[in-house]
Amino acid sequence: MTDMTDSPDYDPVARSRREADSFNVAWMKHGEELTWIQRTGFAVFSFFFFSSGALFGTFAINDLLSGELLGAIGWLVPTLIFMIPGSLGLRNVLRF
């Protein structure tokens, strides 16, 4: 009888290498094929990303209004990094 602990399914690092592609594909593509549990989870995840980007965007706008151009550019980078995947994820979740 073989020992099941040597199987790659019990190793979270080995499993994450294999499942990372399926997570990204499910989050960003094929929204029509999601179950309701997956759709809810991805919606929460995407909304967290989108709202974090919106928060960083308000910091960028505040710096821009106070005349600090370099600070506004500094806040604009994380705004885009968070809002783009968040909006794409929300678009995918809302696709039926």
N, C-alpha and C positions, 0 to 999 in steps of 0.2 A: 504494500500500500504506500502511496506517495504522500509526502508531507505537504499540506496545502499552504503552509506559511511561505514556501518558496515561490509560490505562484505570483506573477506580476499584479494580479488583481488585489492582493493584500498589501502591496507596496504603494502608498499614496503618491510618491514621486513618479514612479513608473506609470501609474494610472493617469496622473495629470498631464504627462507628455502626450499620451494617446487621446485624452478627452478634451484637451484645450481647443483643438480644431473644431470639434463638434459643438462646444459651447459657443464659440465665436460665430459659427455658421447659424446656429439656432437663434442667437441674439440678434444678428444683423440680417439674416436672410430667411426665406421660407416661413414667413409669418402665418401663412395659411395652414401650415401643418402643426402648429403648436397646440398642445392641450391647454385646458383652462388653468391648470396649476402652473405650467410653464409660462403661460401668458401673464398670469398674475405676478409671478416671481420676476420675470424680465421687465414688467411694467414698473415694479418697485425699484429695481436696479437702475433702469433707465431714468426714472424720475429723480432718483438720487443724483445721478450724474448731471442731468439737466439743471436741477435746482442748485447744485454746487457751482455750475458754470454761470448761472444767473447771479448768484451771490458775488462771484469774482467780477462779473460784469458791472455790478453796482459799484464795487470798489474802483474799477477802471473809470466809470463815469464820474464818480466823486473826485478822483485825482485829475481828470480832464477839466472839470468845472473849476477846480481850485488852481489850475494853471500848471500842474506838474505833468508835463508831457511824458517824461521818461517813466514815471510811476504808472501812468495810464497804459503805456505800452507794456510795461512789466505785468500788469494785471490782465491785459488783453490775451496774452499767451495762454495762461491757464483757463481763461474763459473759453477760448476756442478748443483747447484740449478736452475740456469736460462737456461743452455744449454740443459739439459735433457728434460724438458717439451717443450721447443721451438722446438727441433728437432723432438720429437714425434708428436707435433702439425703440423709441416710442412710435416712430412711423411703422416699424416692423410689427410691433405688438398690436397696433390698431388696424393692421391689414387682415381682413377676414376672407 
